[in-house]
Amino acid sequence: MTELSAPGVARLRGISRMAVHKQVASGRLPARRIVNARGGAAGAQYLIPLSALTPDEQARYWAQFGGQPPPAEVPAMSLRLSTPQRTALVRRFLASGRSRAEAKALAAEAGVHLTTFYRWIAAAREQGQDAVAVPVAGVEAPVRFPRSGVPTADLAAVIGWLLADARRTLRDGYRQLGAQALSQTTVAKPPISYVQFTRLLKEMTPAFADLRRYQAAGSVPLRLSKTPKILRQWSALPAGHTYVGDQHLLDYQCVLPDTGEIINLQLYVWMDAATTYWTGIAASYGPYTQYTVGLSLLDACRLHVPTALLNDNGRQERSAYVDALWARLAPQFEVGDSRHYTTPHLPPVKPIEAQMSVLTKFLNQEGLPGYRKRDADAFENQQRQGALAKAKKAGQLPTVQELLAALVRVMERHNTTPTRSEVDGTEYVPAERFHQQLAGRRIVLPDEDLKALFYPRFQRKVRNACVRVKLGGQTLEFTHPALAHAAPDESVQVLINPLPPHAGGLALRQGGDGRWEPWCPLEPWLGRGVAPYADPETLEALMRQKQSYLNQFRDALHNLHAAARERFAPKALTPNTISL
């Protein structure tokens, strides 16, 4: 049997050696522990069977070192339960009567000892998976009650009733518990005594006194100190219901071949929450902007228009431009107020954050030079930054085009790699589930309508046959011969493509009935030294110097989605196309 060391597995997976040791310690990677007879710092080591790695990682190993896998080698991981499968069994137990007989049956189904299954249950309880939601200061706070003769739902209802009014006492809550018992049976007496009731309020987690204090203080202290990470079953949603977005700073430096400029790329990624299918990625030079958010959402809406969005409560995500484009899009489908935001460092955690580690891992496995992320270990960081400096000096950094091509391969690999559902532990392919579940209900807008919705809209006065617009911190002028015939100080509405070369701009003029009607196309004008009509080739070359790579990247992703739809979507069904 072929075995690898922890550093070898780390190189194959694109992660650190300590991350491999954590996977071994948690049981996710089977390993054989050996002790070096010479002792020293490397006295104890792990040997990990190659069959425990994924098929892609095994294929990369054999391609790198030659040879072929032995025919008798059986993957060791096939005999172990995955984390989603284990979580699904624990959830079945917590949702049932929690008897010992049920625990024995589920332990036998998992193929583990009863003690091991109870250890899984204890870990799940520490994470709050057996908690019930109680409204506290506008937040659904998870609360755990000790075992008693009162149903958990009844206790949660009484706690919520007490917190709704600060003037209500514990005696009032005890009477409310008796009233609930009377509504269910003919016995007016509560199932426990008042002393037992007060003891439950003290021993619950968090205690009732703390909940009252948080009710008065607000939601942020509660979420920072007592609320654990909220585990949502996103797979239970229909595909295309919610798109989740987040920004990601790439850990690689690249070079622009035209000028030799060293560039740091940032991404904005949209993912379907139900299937983890990556629907849209937009790249930007330097910090991402509101237009990076909007145009990546435009690419995602080419596949299907969602009914809800979830992203950070950041300045770019809450910009007037993004708010306006969703306000124009939402009424077409009567989705109402369907934008949701999260607060940094506070639960709930967006499901896309776990996908960022997948993106990092897959990109590291591409083996590109120019890795720049700082390491907490001083020695490791010194070696890494030294290698980066040597790559810069020797001109070995990847070009922008090479890095973007690697991102295209990473997206294709993620969307077509089998993963497991957190609901029932079943294995599925994100692209297959996304396109098959959308069959018959996919909503698609024509590209021209999408551009009209997503391009920023400004109202400006025409001065000297030009309109001036500020885009991305830079003031640009757009012109057309027809603007020379505008009345003095006449205002027009303009739709501008925020990405250079800003092709597709349009001016709208207000008619006699007050409606804005298309008037003329707009062409960008760089100003001094370039005549917008006499020298169009120079103008286009200057505008496309950097942006051509990003435009090619968007086109490659669009072709990638088209190939996935052709491969996985049912052939007999067509999308619902709506023209605005």
C-alpha positions, 0 to 999 in steps of 0.5 A: 500500500502506497503511503505518504508523509504529512508534508507530501499530502499538504503539497497535494492538497494545497494546504499547510502541514498543520492542517493535515495534522488536524485532519488526522487528529479529527479522524478525517484522514486515516493515518499510521503513526510511526516513531523514529528510533533516533528521536528528535523533533521528528520522532513521531510521524504520520504515514497516510495511505494514498487511497485515503485521498480523493481520486483527483489527488491520487491522479495528480500523485501518479502523474507527478511521480509516475507509475499507476495505482495497484489494482488491489488497493481499496480506498480506506475512506470508503469505510468511514462516514463523512462529516455530513453523514455523521451530522445527519445521523445525530440530527435524526437522534436529536429530532426523535425521542432520544431513547437508548434503543434509538441510539443503539439502532443509529450506532449500528447503522453507522457501524460504530460503538454506542459510546462513539455515537454518544460522543458525537451527540455530545459534540453536537450539543456543544455546537448547539444543534439541540437548541430551540430558537427563542426570540431575544432582542430581535434575534432567534437565540438558541436556548438549551433546557435541562431534561424535565417533564415539560416539553421543550416547545412549551418551555420555549413558548413561556420564555418568549412570553416572559421576555416580550414584557419586562413587567412579567414576573416568574410567577406570571410565567408559571401561571402561563405554563399552567394555562398552556397545560390546561389548553392541552389536557383537562388538568390545570396544574402545571407538570412541575412545581414552582421551585422546579420551574425556577430551577430550570430557568437558572440551569438553562443555557443561557440562563433566563437572567442573562436573556433578560439582560440581553433583551435590554442591551440589544442583539449585538452583545447576545450574538457576540457572547452567547449565540453560536454559529447558526447551521442552516440546511441550505440544501433544503432550498430550491436551486436558484432561490438565494444567491450568496455573494462575497469578496475574495483577495487572491493570494497571488501576485501577477504581472500585466505583460503590456506594461510589466506592472505587478497587480493584485487581483480581487474577486467577487463571487456569487454562489447558489446557496442550495447547490453550492454552484458558483454562478458568477465571478468578477475580477478587479485590479485592486480593491473591488468596487460597487461595479464589481459586485453589480457586474458579477451579479449580472453574469449570475443572472444570465443563468437564472434570476434569483428571488433573494440575495445574501451578502455582507453589509458592506459599503460596496454591497449597500451602495446606491448603484447596487440598491438601484439595480435590485430595485429595478429587477425585483418588481419584475418578479414580485419578490418584495424585500428579498435582500439579506445582509450579515454582520462581520464576525457575527453569526449567521455565517454565509455559506459561501465563506466555506467555499473560499477555502475550496477556491484557495485549495484548488488554486494552490494545487495549480502550482502557480508561482507568486504566492504572497500570503503571509504565514504566522510562522516567522521562518516559514514567512521569511522563506515564502517572501524570499521566494516571492522576491526572487520570482519578481526579480527573475520575471517568473510571476504569472501573467494576468491571463495565466492567473485568470485561466487558472481561475476558470479551471478552478471554477469548472473543477468545483462545479463538477466535483462531487460534494455531500449534502449537509441535510442527508449526507448524499453525494451530488455534483453542484452543476448537475443539481443546479441545472436539473432542479432549474428545469422548467422554472428557469427565469432568463432575461435577454442580455440587452435587458440585463444590461439596461438594468445593470448599467449605472443610470445617471441624469446629467446636463449636456455641456459642450456636446458632452456629458460628464460622469464619475465612474470608479473615482475617475471623471469621464466624458461621453459624447456624440454628434447628436448632443450638439443639438441639445438645448442649453442646459438640457438634461439627459439620462445616460446608461454607461457600461462601467467597464472600459472601453465603456461600449454600449452607452446610451443617452435617453431624452425626455419627450413631451409626455414626460417619458424617457426615450432612447436618443443616441449612443454614447462614445467615451472621450479620453480628452486631450491628445485623442480625437474621439472620431478622428482616431478611434483605433488609438482610443480603443487601444488605450481603453482596452489595455488592461480591461481586455483580460477581464473581458476575456475572463468573463467570456470564458466563464460564460462559455463554461456555464453554457457547457455545463448547461448543455451537459447537465440540463434536460434537453426537452425543457426550455427556459422562461424568457421574459422581455422587459 
